[in-house]
Amino acid sequence: MIVVTTPTGQIGSRLVRRLLDQDEELRVVVRDASRLDDTVRERVETIEGSHDDPAVLDKALPGAEALFWLVPPNPAAPSAEEHYLRFARAGADAVARHDVGHVVGVSSAGHGWPAPAGVLSAAFAMDAELGRSGAAYRALSMPFYMENLLGQLDAILGQGAFSLTCAGDLPLASIATRDIAGVAADLLTDLSWTGQENLPVFGPGRITPDGMAEVIGRELGRPVAYRRVSLDDYASFLRSRGAGDQAVKDLTEAFAAQDHGIYDADWAIAAPTSTDFRTWCREVLKPAADARAS
């Protein structure tokens, strides 16, 4: 039995499909079971609730051999670290209680970074907490998600531009969520691995934000530019959207660490996954843009 958290998210939904394609026995933990696709719901055992709730985990984990763990984002959380740790403490205790042998968690690249890194540091704290469960653990250590750009689709289509805080002419490590799901599926279906490790999961190639803009423009058939924004301007934007001081600090520290190379050490040792940025644009971004325009 494999237990999957966040089965309706970008990574979790792809993972569930992959595991079902391999006829694996699945149990999913989901806040709202109605959000599951009908073809998924009829093939999985469903536990409704949040996986920061020990009672929910006590329903989900009996008999489980492996657990896929992802902390859902919560921009309204007063502290990213406490948000991650609330889930991780409940998870570690439940994994130990139910003797789950293997856990695969979604984390960030950059373990060992010497400075505060906001949301990324919160993920590292989660890994340490889950490690105390005693289970074999793999922290899938990821850089920038290509799917983050889908949140800027209106700007790409309406203004011909997207924005980040990093330099336009320096490579930005990135990953497609479908590749994260693929690596997780491989680990969850072959439980021969032992111990606790960070596993960098990076896409192929070393494309810059300026290069990303060029690729997006070619795939969409329109000019697209990259515009760098300062951390101060980004902080002001967050405050204009109602973010509190700690949330602003958590996010700006994460982007500052990204700008200063937090991913570089893991990038040097990561085995590249299959989806390059051009392929992702062609198969994910362009269909999304076409749907938005129709």
JOVEN-V130490 format. One record per pair of residues at least 24 apart in sequence whose ideal C-beta (glycine too) atoms are under 8 Angstrom apart, sorted by the first residue. I is the first residue (numbers start at 1). J is the second residue. Records with the same first field share a line. If there is no record, write none. Layout:
I=J, J
//
This chain:
1=25, 26, 27, 63, 64, 65, 66
2=26, 27, 64, 65, 66, 67, 68, 188, 189
3=27, 28, 29, 60, 61, 64, 66, 67, 68, 100
4=28, 29, 68
5=29, 51, 67, 68, 69, 70
6=30, 70, 72
7=36, 40, 44
8=32, 35, 36
9=70, 72
10=147, 177
11=70, 106, 177, 180, 181, 184
12=68, 70, 181
14=177, 178, 181
15=68, 181, 184, 185, 188
16=40, 44
18=181, 182, 185
19=185, 188, 189
20=44
22=185, 189
24=188, 189
27=60, 64
29=56, 57, 60
51=87, 90, 91
52=86, 87, 90, 91
53=90
54=90, 93, 94
57=90, 91, 94, 98
58=94, 97, 98
61=94, 95, 97, 98, 100
62=98
64=98, 100
65=100, 101, 102, 191
66=100, 101, 102, 103, 104, 188, 191
67=91, 95, 100, 102, 103, 104, 135
68=103, 104, 105, 184, 188
69=103, 104, 105, 106, 130
70=105, 106
71=106, 123, 126
75=243, 247
76=247
77=247
78=244, 246, 247
79=246, 250
80=118, 119, 121, 122, 246, 247, 250
81=121, 122, 125, 250
83=122
84=122, 123, 125, 126
85=122, 125, 126, 129
87=126
88=125, 126, 129, 130
89=129
91=129, 130, 133
92=129, 130, 131, 132, 133
93=133
95=130, 133, 134, 135
96=133, 134, 135
100=133, 135
101=135, 136, 191
102=135, 136, 137, 187, 188, 191, 193
103=130, 133, 135, 136, 137, 138
104=137, 138, 140, 184, 187, 188
105=130, 137, 138, 139, 140
106=140, 142, 180, 184
107=139, 140, 141, 142, 198
108=141, 142, 143
109=141, 142, 143, 173, 200, 202, 262, 263, 266, 267, 270
110=141, 257, 262, 263, 265, 266
111=139, 141, 198, 266
112=265
113=257, 262
115=257, 260
116=253, 257
117=253, 254, 256, 257, 262
118=249, 250, 251, 252, 253, 254, 255, 257
119=250, 251, 253, 254
120=253, 254, 257, 258, 262
121=253
122=250
127=198
131=196
136=191, 193, 194, 195, 196
137=196, 197
138=187, 193, 196, 197, 198, 199
139=197, 198, 199
140=180, 183, 184, 199, 201
141=198, 199, 200, 201, 266
142=175, 180, 200, 201, 202
143=172, 173, 174, 175, 202, 258, 263, 266, 267
144=172, 173, 174, 175, 258, 263
145=174, 175, 176, 177
146=174, 175, 176, 177, 203, 275, 277, 280, 284
147=176, 177, 284
149=212, 216, 285
150=284, 285, 288
153=285, 288, 289, 292
154=292
156=216, 220, 224, 289
157=220, 289, 292, 293
160=222, 223, 224, 225
161=213, 224, 225, 226, 227
162=212, 213, 216, 224, 226, 227
163=226, 227, 228, 229
164=209, 226, 228, 229, 255
165=228, 229, 230, 231, 234, 255, 256, 258, 259
166=209, 228, 255, 258, 259
167=208, 209, 228, 259
168=208, 209, 210, 213, 226, 228
169=208, 210
170=208
171=206, 207, 208
172=207, 208, 209, 212, 258
173=202, 203, 206, 263, 264, 266, 267
174=202, 203, 207, 277
175=201, 202, 203, 273
176=203, 273, 275, 280, 284
178=275
179=203, 273, 274, 275
182=273, 274
183=273
198=266
200=266, 267, 269, 270, 271
201=270, 273
202=263, 266, 267, 270, 272, 273
203=272, 273, 275, 276, 277, 280
204=272, 273, 274, 275, 276
205=272, 276, 277
207=277
211=277
212=277
215=277, 278, 281
216=281, 285
219=278, 281, 282, 285, 286
220=281, 285, 286, 289
231=255, 256, 259
//
